[in-house]
Amino acid sequence: MSDHKERPGTIHKALDARGLVCPEPVMLLHRAVREVAAGEVIEMIATDPSTERDVPKFCLFLGHELVLEESEGEEYRYYIRKSG
């Protein structure tokens, strides 16, 4: 799941959802989105494979930009920019 985009330079909020399973990672992400300003970036690290499906759908449904998604081993990393 690697994209050829670059990681965003500034991370405004970091979420560690490792060890959590559906629906907890997306619930944490939903809370984090409410805590940052429009245009700011959230980085989320997860180990639940369902986040590969859930995080893109979350962004699409709520209009946020999934800047980058990547995986290494059993970790999934997402960079989400809050919509305006």
PyMOL commands that set and color helices and strands:
alter all, ss='L'
color gray80, all
select helices_A, chain A and resi 24-35+51-62
alter helices_A, ss='H'
color red, helices_A
select strands_A, chain A and resi 13-17+41-46+65-72+75-81
alter strands_A, ss='S'
color yellow, strands_A
deselect
rebuild
show_as cartoon
